Amino acid sequence: MLLIDNDGVSLRNTRYGDVYRSVSGCLQESEWVFVEPAWQMIERLASHGRTQFHVLELGFGLGFNLSVFLDRWLKRAKPSWRCYVQSIELHPLGLDEYRRAWAAVAGPPATELVERWLHCFDADGAYALPGIHRYALHSNFWFDFFVADVSKALKRLHTSFDIVFLDGFSEAANPSMWRSEVFRDLRRHLYEGALLLSYASAKSLRDRLSALEFDVSREPGFPPKRFRLEARYRPYRRIKPFCPKPAVEDLMIIGAGLAGQCMALAARARGIQGVLIDAKLQQDCDSQAHLPAFLEHLHCSPDDNEMARLSRAALLSSYRLGSAQGSQGLSPLVSCRLQLLYRSEARAEWAKRLNALLAHSEASFNPWPALFQVLDEYRLCLPRSRAMALPNQLAFPQRQAFVARLDLHDGRWQAFDESGQLIASAATMVLTSPQALVKLGFNHAMPLQRKPGVSLLIDISSVDPLHPVWQIKSILADQQHVLRLAAPDRLLVGSLYGEPNDIEARSSLLDALQALLAMDASLFDVLSNAPSVLWRGVRFNAPDHLPMIGAIADRHQVGEQWERLRKNARLPMPRLEQAYTLTALGARGALWAPFGAEILLDMMQSIPCPLEADLLAAIDPARGLIRAMRRGEPLSGTIGHL
């Protein structure tokens, strides 16, 4: 998709037949057209007390604007400032193409500029998969690479911006980027006075923007262009200004299971202290409190539905956070999942899914092997799917107690036990226990489904070292899965859902193990006769099988405004002050819990979430209430239950 012209003068995109930039002066052009005016805007906002700035780029191209802007930020930004840059790009290039383009720019300084962000891009090409990819380029500078068509991306944004870089290919080469509909969608994500910058300054563009409440001016351009464009958004209606939430003082997490512990780990990584409350002691005192391994179940669907997009975002976020933070959080035990396609229906279903995936990416290469690799007719490799373990120690101290009541008093949440004694208090509260969410009355119009399951742990410490079980190095999966754990040496076989008795459960799981390993009977008998134990647990999920992650609705306020909310879907749902939930994770706790914790902390700290608006709506704990409103149902009967 990248072509360096024979004359060495321009970098050309073969898909659009248009140039990215002139080789000579491309960085200076970025500085003149975009970075210098943007920096003046940032200094103006900072003079009025702003310390957080949001920049949107329409058309990432070769990353010239990001590179020059980041260089300016590193040299001039104050330590207290934070910047979030989001670039929308439909056609990402391969790493080698980016490097060839920058090599054409020439010179060691240019190489240093590009490597500041390019080294963060995944070597396996996962950065080019559809969706938002967040990279921390500095301690106070974050970059979201949004792979999507601009028109679709603008409908899925949930953040407002101070500055916009309009830097797509020319209108003749890419007319869809310059349509009035795009600018109508764009202005829904702008603060009042937001600055739009572009190299293009044609009268038709100026007229379009003027009709959409922009004050447009032509400024001196970068030669050979005579002009560039600056436009300020001056809407007739009043727009709510940026208003950051108060800093999170401390955190009270109710539920110390997988979700609660991931919430505590993520909060501690951001310097937030708190307390875990659970009636059941966790790993510090009870080694049987949880399974030894949790699997990251990556969903794949032909239509790339919400479940697939969410699980992909969660998996990639887990890898990147582990790399950036030194693997704080869950610890990888086993990497790589082999999906065994012995059944003909399984082969047909996966072929349908994988063929359809190619339609959901328009990069210059196929990025899907980062997640799905066909090894042969009977084996599919998921290289990034892993088995994870909780750390040995809790991130927060635990109070062993049953929470019977929650009150908000003087801006702090207070938890009381059945006798009315205060257990703990904190400025911010997170419910990670599904039972507590329901029993305390915070689940509305979203009945949670109880899903019991059973797994089998087989002790293989005394099995002959030459036995083939020691050759298992990845997760083997079909309808069930098996993985080998070390220290102590065990096989984990799971999971069987329902409540079979011990004899039925053991028999079914051993049958599944035999099908997965395909061993001779004599070799398999060694495993079936080895010491083993059944582990039973209960998972909870919502009817749509999506997690509940977000701020909790204020049922009292909702009741008072029910008719008004029902008639106007644009009105915001009333929420409780500093009250959130991370629960109903179902079978994907290893995916949803770490990712959901980061999403909640972003919400608490007024940080743009690296997730599209429709996906945030899909995991909203209040989605049951919203759906009830749209169906025209009365408020009564909207209390959720188990």
C-alpha positions in Angstrom: 0.0 0.0 0.0 3.0 2.3 0.4 5.0 3.4 -2.6 8.1 5.7 -2.6 8.0 7.4 -6.0 11.0 6.8 -8.2 12.0 10.5 -8.1 12.3 10.1 -4.3 10.0 13.1 -3.8 6.8 11.7 -2.4 5.3 8.9 -0.3 2.3 7.5 -2.1 -0.6 5.4 -1.0 -1.5 3.0 -3.8 -5.0 2.4 -2.5 -6.0 6.0 -2.9 -3.5 7.1 -5.5 -2.6 10.1 -3.3 0.6 11.2 -1.5 1.0 11.2 2.3 3.5 14.1 2.3 6.4 15.5 0.4 9.6 13.8 1.6 11.3 17.2 1.9 9.7 19.1 4.7 7.0 16.7 5.9 8.0 17.1 9.6 8.1 20.9 9.2 4.7 20.8 7.5 3.3 18.9 10.5 4.8 21.5 12.8 3.5 24.5 10.9 0.0 23.2 10.0 -0.9 21.2 13.1 1.5 21.2 16.1 2.3 24.9 16.5 -1.4 26.0 16.4 -2.4 23.1 18.7 0.3 24.0 21.2 -0.9 27.5 21.3 -4.4 26.2 22.1 -3.0 23.9 24.9 -1.2 26.9 26.5 -4.4 28.9 26.3 -6.4 26.2 28.0 -3.7 25.7 30.6 -3.9 29.4 31.4 -7.5 28.9 32.4 -6.7 26.0 34.7 -6.9 23.0 32.4 -4.4 20.2 33.0 -5.9 17.5 30.7 -6.1 17.8 27.0 -7.8 15.7 24.3 -6.7 15.6 20.7 -8.4 13.8 17.8 -6.7 13.0 14.5 -8.7 12.1 11.5 -6.3 10.2 9.3 -3.2 8.8 11.0 -1.3 8.2 7.8 2.4 7.7 8.6 2.3 9.2 12.1 4.0 12.5 11.2 1.7 14.6 13.3 1.9 12.2 16.3 5.7 12.1 16.2 6.1 15.9 16.0 3.4 16.6 18.6 4.8 14.0 21.0 8.3 15.6 20.6 6.9 19.0 21.4 5.0 17.5 24.4 8.1 15.9 25.9 10.1 19.1 25.6 7.5 21.6 26.9 4.7 20.0 28.8 4.4 20.6 32.6 4.6 17.5 34.8 1.0 18.0 36.0 -0.4 17.9 32.4 -2.0 14.9 30.8 -2.7 14.4 27.1 -4.8 11.8 25.3 -4.4 11.6 21.5 -6.7 9.5 19.5 -6.0 8.8 15.8 -8.6 7.2 13.5 -7.1 5.1 10.6 -8.9 2.6 8.4 -5.9 1.3 6.6 -2.9 0.7 8.9 0.4 -0.2 7.3 2.8 -2.9 8.3 5.7 -2.2 10.6 8.2 -2.5 7.8 6.1 -0.1 5.7 6.2 2.5 8.4 9.9 2.1 8.8 10.5 2.3 5.0 8.5 5.5 4.9 10.5 7.1 7.7 13.7 5.9 6.2 12.8 8.0 3.1 12.4 11.0 5.4 16.1 10.2 6.4 18.3 11.1 9.3 18.7 9.7 12.8 16.5 12.4 14.4 13.6 11.2 12.2 14.2 7.6 13.2 14.1 8.5 16.9 10.8 10.3 16.5 9.0 7.4 14.9 10.4 4.7 17.3 8.9 6.6 20.2 5.5 5.1 19.2 6.3 2.5 16.6 8.2 0.3 19.1 4.9 0.0 21.1 3.0 -1.4 18.1 2.6 -5.2 18.4 5.2 -7.2 16.4 2.5 -9.7 15.4 0.4 -6.9 13.8 -2.4 -6.9 16.5 -2.4 -3.1 16.4 -4.1 -3.3 13.0 -7.1 -5.3 14.2 -10.4 -3.3 14.3 -11.0 -1.4 17.5 -9.2 1.0 19.8 -5.6 0.2 20.9 -4.2 2.2 23.8 -0.5 2.8 24.2 1.2 4.7 27.0 3.9 6.6 25.2 5.0 8.5 28.3 3.9 8.8 31.9 1.5 11.6 31.0 0.9 11.0 27.3 -1.5 8.3 26.0 -2.1 7.3 22.4 -5.3 5.5 21.2 -5.0 4.0 17.7 -8.6 3.6 16.5 -8.7 1.2 13.5 -12.0 2.0 11.8 -13.7 4.0 9.1 -14.0 7.6 10.1 -17.8 7.8 9.6 -18.3 4.7 11.8 -15.7 5.7 14.3 -17.3 9.1 15.0 -20.6 7.4 15.8 -18.8 5.2 18.3 -16.7 7.9 20.1 -17.6 8.7 23.7 -15.0 11.4 24.3 -15.0 15.1 23.7 -12.0 16.8 22.2 -10.2 20.2 22.4 -8.3 19.9 19.2 -8.9 18.1 15.9 -6.3 17.3 13.2 -8.1 16.9 9.9 -5.4 15.2 7.8 -7.0 12.7 5.5 -6.2 12.2 1.8 -7.6 14.9 -0.5 -11.3 15.1 -1.2 -10.8 14.0 -4.7 -9.0 10.8 -3.6 -11.1 10.1 -0.4 -14.4 12.0 -0.6 -16.0 10.1 2.3 -13.7 11.8 4.7 -14.9 15.3 3.8 -18.7 14.8 3.7 -20.9 17.1 5.7 -22.2 14.1 7.6 -18.7 13.4 9.0 -18.5 17.0 10.4 -22.0 16.7 11.8 -20.9 13.6 13.7 -17.6 15.2 14.7 -19.1 18.3 16.3 -21.0 16.0 18.8 -17.6 15.3 20.3 -16.2 18.8 20.6 -16.0 21.1 23.5 -17.1 24.7 22.9 -14.2 26.6 21.3 -12.5 23.4 20.1 -9.9 24.0 17.4 -10.0 22.2 14.0 -6.8 22.3 11.9 -6.3 21.2 8.3 -3.9 21.6 5.4 -7.0 21.9 3.1 -8.7 25.3 2.8 -11.0 25.0 -0.2 -14.1 27.2 -0.2 -16.4 24.2 -0.3 -14.8 22.9 3.0 -15.0 26.4 4.6 -18.7 26.7 3.7 -19.5 23.2 5.1 -17.9 24.1 8.4 -19.4 27.5 8.6 -22.9 25.9 8.1 -22.1 23.7 11.1 -21.3 26.5 13.6 -17.6 26.8 13.0 -15.8 30.1 12.8 -13.4 29.5 9.9 -10.3 31.4 8.9 -7.5 30.9 6.4 -4.0 31.2 7.7 -0.6 31.2 5.8 0.1 27.6 4.6 3.3 25.6 4.4 4.8 26.1 0.9 3.9 25.3 -1.8 0.4 25.6 -0.3 -0.7 29.2 0.1 -3.2 28.6 2.9 -4.1 26.3 5.8 -7.3 26.2 7.7 -8.2 27.0 11.3 -11.8 26.6 12.5 -13.2 27.1 16.0 -16.4 25.4 17.1 -18.9 28.1 18.3 -22.2 26.3 18.9 -25.4 28.3 19.5 -26.4 26.0 22.3 -24.5 25.8 25.5 -22.1 22.7 25.8 -21.0 21.3 29.1 -17.3 22.1 29.6 -14.7 19.6 30.7 -15.2 19.0 34.4 -12.9 16.4 35.9 -14.1 14.3 38.8 -12.4 14.7 42.2 -9.4 12.5 42.8 -10.1 9.1 44.1 -9.1 9.2 47.8 -9.7 5.6 48.7 -11.6 2.5 47.5 -13.9 0.0 49.1 -14.3 -3.2 47.2 -17.1 -5.5 48.2 -16.2 -9.0 47.0 -12.7 -10.4 47.1 -13.0 -13.0 44.3 -11.3 -12.7 40.9 -13.0 -9.4 40.0 -12.4 -7.8 43.4 -8.7 -8.8 43.5 -8.2 -7.5 39.9 -9.8 -4.2 40.9 -7.5 -3.9 43.9 -4.4 -4.8 41.8 -5.3 -2.1 39.2 -6.0 0.5 41.8 -2.8 -0.1 43.6 -0.9 0.2 40.3 -2.3 3.7 40.1 -1.4 4.6 43.6 -4.9 4.2 45.1 -5.3 2.5 48.5 -8.4 0.7 49.8 -9.9 -2.3 51.4 -11.5 -5.6 50.3 -14.6 -6.9 52.1 -15.7 -10.5 51.8 -17.2 -13.0 54.1 -14.9 -15.7 52.7 -11.2 -15.4 53.3 -9.1 -15.4 50.1 -5.6 -16.8 49.3 -3.7 -15.4 52.2 -5.6 -17.8 54.5 -7.4 -20.3 52.3 -5.6 -22.0 49.4 -8.9 -23.6 48.2 -10.7 -20.2 47.8 -10.4 -20.2 44.0 -9.3 -22.3 41.0 -5.5 -22.4 40.4 -6.0 -21.1 36.9 -8.4 -18.9 34.9 -8.6 -19.1 31.1 -8.8 -16.1 28.8 -11.7 -17.2 26.5 -11.4 -15.2 23.3 -14.8 -15.1 21.4 -14.9 -15.3 17.6 -18.0 -14.6 15.5 -18.6 -14.2 11.8 -20.2 -10.8 12.3 -17.5 -9.6 14.8 -20.3 -8.9 17.3 -20.1 -7.1 20.7 -18.8 -10.2 22.5 -16.0 -10.7 20.0 -15.0 -7.0 20.0 -15.1 -6.8 23.8 -13.1 -10.0 24.4 -10.5 -8.9 21.8 -10.1 -5.5 23.4 -9.8 -7.1 26.8 -7.2 -9.6 25.7 -5.0 -7.1 23.9 -5.3 -4.6 26.8 -4.1 -7.4 29.2 -1.0 -8.0 27.2 -0.1 -4.3 26.8 -0.7 -3.4 30.4 1.5 -6.4 31.5 4.2 -5.1 29.2 4.0 -1.5 30.3 3.6 -2.2 34.1 5.9 -5.2 34.4 3.1 -7.8 34.5 1.3 -6.4 37.5 -2.0 -8.2 38.0 -2.8 -11.8 36.9 0.2 -14.0 36.2 0.5 -16.1 33.0 0.7 -19.8 33.7 0.3 -21.4 30.2 0.4 -19.5 26.9 -1.2 -20.5 23.6 -4.5 -22.4 23.1 -4.8 -25.3 20.6 -8.4 -25.6 19.5 -8.8 -29.2 18.4 -11.2 -29.6 15.4 -11.8 -33.3 15.5 -15.5 -32.9 15.0 -16.7 -32.0 11.5 -19.2 -29.5 12.8 -16.4 -27.7 14.7 -14.3 -27.5 11.6 -17.2 -26.1 9.5 -18.0 -23.5 12.2 -14.5 -22.2 12.6 -14.0 -22.1 8.8 -17.1 -19.9 8.6 -15.8 -17.6 11.3 -12.3 -17.2 10.1 -13.3 -16.6 6.5 -15.7 -13.8 7.7 -13.0 -12.1 9.8 -11.1 -11.0 6.7 -14.0 -8.7 5.9 -13.5 -6.8 9.2 -10.0 -5.5 8.5 -8.7 -3.2 5.7 -5.0 -3.0 6.8 -2.3 -3.5 4.2 -1.7 -7.0 5.6 -3.8 -9.7 7.4 -3.6 -9.0 11.2 -5.9 -11.9 12.3 -3.1 -14.5 12.7 -2.1 -12.5 15.8 -5.2 -14.1 17.3 -6.1 -17.1 15.1 -3.7 -19.3 13.2 -4.7 -22.4 11.2 -2.1 -25.1 11.8 -3.8 -27.8 9.8 -7.3 -29.3 9.2 -7.6 -30.4 12.8 -5.8 -27.8 14.8 -6.3 -24.1 15.3 -3.9 -22.1 17.3 -4.9 -19.1 19.5 -1.4 -17.8 20.3 -2.5 -15.0 22.7 -5.0 -17.0 24.7 -3.6 -17.9 28.1 -4.3 -19.5 31.5 -3.8 -16.9 34.3 -3.4 -17.2 38.1 -4.1 -14.7 40.9 -1.1 -13.4 42.8 -0.1 -15.0 46.1 -1.0 -12.0 48.2 -3.9 -9.6 48.2 -3.3 -6.1 46.9 -5.5 -4.6 49.6 -6.1 -5.8 53.2 -9.3 -7.9 53.6 -12.0 -7.5 56.2 -13.8 -10.8 56.7 -17.4 -9.7 57.1 -20.9 -10.0 55.4 -22.1 -6.6 54.2 -25.8 -6.1 55.1 -26.2 -2.4 54.3 -24.5 0.3 52.4 -25.0 4.0 53.1 -23.7 7.2 51.6 -22.9 9.7 54.3 -21.0 13.0 53.9 -19.6 11.9 50.6 -18.3 8.5 51.9 -19.7 5.1 51.4 -20.2 3.1 54.6 -20.5 -0.7 54.9 -22.3 -2.2 57.9 -22.7 -5.8 59.0 -25.9 -7.5 60.2 -25.5 -6.2 63.7 -25.2 -2.6 62.4 -21.5 -2.4 63.1 -19.4 -0.3 60.7 -17.1 -2.5 58.7 -15.3 0.1 56.5 -15.9 3.4 54.7 -14.4 5.0 51.6 -15.0 7.8 49.2 -15.5 5.3 46.3 -17.3 2.0 46.3 -17.1 -0.9 43.9 -19.4 -4.0 44.0 -17.7 -7.0 42.5 -19.9 -9.7 44.3 -23.0 -10.5 42.2 -24.8 -11.7 45.3 -24.1 -8.5 47.1 -25.1 -6.4 44.1 -28.6 -8.0 44.2 -29.1 -8.4 48.0 -28.1 -4.8 48.7 -30.6 -3.6 46.0 -28.2 -2.2 43.4 -29.2 -4.4 40.5 -32.0 -3.1 38.4 -34.0 -4.8 35.6 -31.1 -7.3 34.9 -31.7 -10.7 36.4 -28.5 -12.6 37.0 -28.2 -16.2 36.0 -26.6 -18.7 38.4 -24.3 -21.1 36.5 -22.7 -23.9 38.7 -19.8 -25.7 37.3 -17.3 -28.4 38.2 -13.6 -29.0 37.2 -11.2 -31.8 37.8 -7.7 -31.5 39.2 -5.5 -34.5 38.7 -2.2 -34.9 40.7 0.4 -36.1 38.2 3.5 -35.6 40.4 4.1 -39.4 40.6 3.5 -40.1 36.9 6.5 -41.5 35.0 8.6 -38.7 33.5 8.4 -40.5 30.1 4.6 -40.3 30.0 3.3 -38.1 27.2 1.4 -36.0 29.7 4.6 -34.1 30.3 4.7 -33.0 26.7 1.5 -30.9 27.1 2.8 -27.3 26.8 -0.4 -25.4 25.8 -4.1 -25.4 26.5 -5.9 -28.1 24.6 -9.5 -27.3 24.0 -12.6 -28.5 22.3 -15.9 -28.3 24.2 -13.8 -28.8 27.4 -10.2 -27.9 28.0 -7.1 -29.4 29.7 -3.8 -27.7 30.8 -0.8 -28.8 32.8 0.1 -26.8 35.8 3.4 -26.8 37.7 4.3 -26.4 41.4 2.5 -28.6 42.2 2.2 -30.8 39.1 -1.4 -31.2 38.1 -3.8 -31.4 35.2 -6.8 -29.1 35.2 -9.8 -30.4 33.2 -12.9 -28.3 32.9 -15.4 -27.1 32.9 -18.6 -29.1 33.1 -21.6 -26.9 33.8 -24.6 -28.0 35.8 -24.8 -29.9 39.1 -23.9 -33.5 38.3 -23.0 -35.8 41.2 -19.4 -36.6 41.8 -19.5 -39.9 39.9 -21.1 -38.3 36.9 -18.8 -35.3 36.9 -15.6 -37.3 37.2 -16.7 -39.7 34.5 -17.7 -36.9 32.0 -14.5 -34.9 32.6 -12.3 -38.0 32.2 -14.1 -38.8 28.9 -13.4 -35.3 27.8 -9.7 -35.6 28.8 -9.4 -38.9 26.9 -10.9 -37.3 23.7 -8.5 -34.3 24.0 -5.3 -36.3 24.6 -6.1 -39.2 22.3 -3.9 -41.5 24.2 -3.6 -45.3 24.3 -5.8 -46.9 26.9 -2.9 -48.0 29.0 -1.3 -44.6 29.1 -4.7 -42.9 29.9 -5.3 -45.4 32.7 -2.3 -43.9 34.5 -4.1 -40.5 34.6 -7.6 -41.8 35.3 -6.2 -43.7 38.4 -4.1 -40.9 39.7 -5.2 -38.9 42.8 -7.8 -36.3 41.8 -10.2 -33.8 43.3 -13.3 -32.1 42.0 -13.5 -28.3 42.4 -17.0 -26.9 42.3 -17.9 -23.2 41.9 -20.6 -20.9 40.8 -20.5 -18.3 38.1 -23.0 -15.5 37.4 -23.8 -13.9 34.1 -26.4 -11.5 32.7 -29.0 -12.8 30.2 -27.0 -11.3 27.3 -23.7 -13.0 28.6 -22.0 -9.6 28.7 -20.4 -8.3 31.9 -21.7 -5.5 34.1 -19.0 -2.8 34.2 -19.7 0.8 35.0 -21.5 3.3 37.3 -24.5 2.1 39.2 -27.9 3.7 38.5 -29.6 5.8 41.2 -32.9 4.0 41.4 -34.5 6.8 43.5 -33.6 9.5 40.9 -34.6 7.2 38.1 -38.0 6.6 39.7 -38.6 10.4 40.0 -37.6 11.0 36.3 -38.9 7.7 34.8 -41.5 9.2 32.4 -39.1 12.0 31.4 -36.3 9.5 30.7 -38.6 7.2 28.9 -39.7 9.9 26.5 -36.2 11.2 25.8 -33.5 8.6 25.2 -30.8 11.3 25.1 -31.1 12.2 28.7 -28.3 10.8 30.9 -29.2 8.0 33.3 -29.0 9.3 36.9 -26.1 7.5 38.7 -25.1 7.0 42.3 -22.2 9.2 43.5 -18.9 7.3 43.2 -20.6 3.9 43.1 -19.5 1.3 40.5 -19.8 -2.4 39.8 -17.6 -5.0 38.1 -19.5 -8.3 38.1 -21.5 -10.9 36.1 -18.3 -12.0 34.4 -19.5 -15.5 33.6 -16.9 -17.8 32.0 -14.6 -15.0 31.0 -13.5 -13.7 34.3 -9.8 -13.7 33.3 -10.6 -11.4 30.4 -13.3 -9.1 31.9 -11.9 -8.6 35.4 -8.5 -7.0 34.6 -9.9 -5.0 31.7 -13.0 -4.0 33.6 -10.9 -2.7 36.5 -9.0 -0.4 34.1 -12.3 0.8 32.6 -13.7 1.7 36.0 -10.5 3.5 37.1 -10.6 5.5 33.8 -14.2 6.5 34.6 -13.3 7.4 38.2 -10.4 9.6 37.1 -12.1 11.3 34.1 -9.8 9.5 31.6 -11.2 8.6 28.2 -11.9 4.9 28.1 -10.2 2.9 25.3 -13.5 1.4 24.3 -16.2 2.4 21.8 -19.4 4.0 23.0 -21.6 1.1 21.8 -19.4 -1.3 23.8 -19.6 0.8 26.9 -23.4 0.8 26.5 -23.3 -3.0 26.1 -21.6 -3.5 29.5 -23.5 -0.7 31.3 -25.0 -2.0 34.5 -28.0 0.2 33.8 -28.7 -1.4 30.4 -31.6 -3.4 31.8 -33.3 -0.1 33.0 -32.6 1.5 29.6 -34.2 -1.4 27.7 -37.2 -1.4 30.1 -37.7 2.3 29.3 -37.5 1.7 25.5 -40.1 -1.1 25.9 -42.4 1.3 27.7 -42.5 -0.7 30.9 -43.4 0.8 34.3 -40.7 1.3 36.9 -42.2 -1.4 39.2 -40.7 -4.8 38.6 -37.3 -3.6 37.5 -35.4 -4.9 40.5 -32.9 -7.5 39.4 -32.7 -10.9 41.1 -30.5 -14.0 41.0 
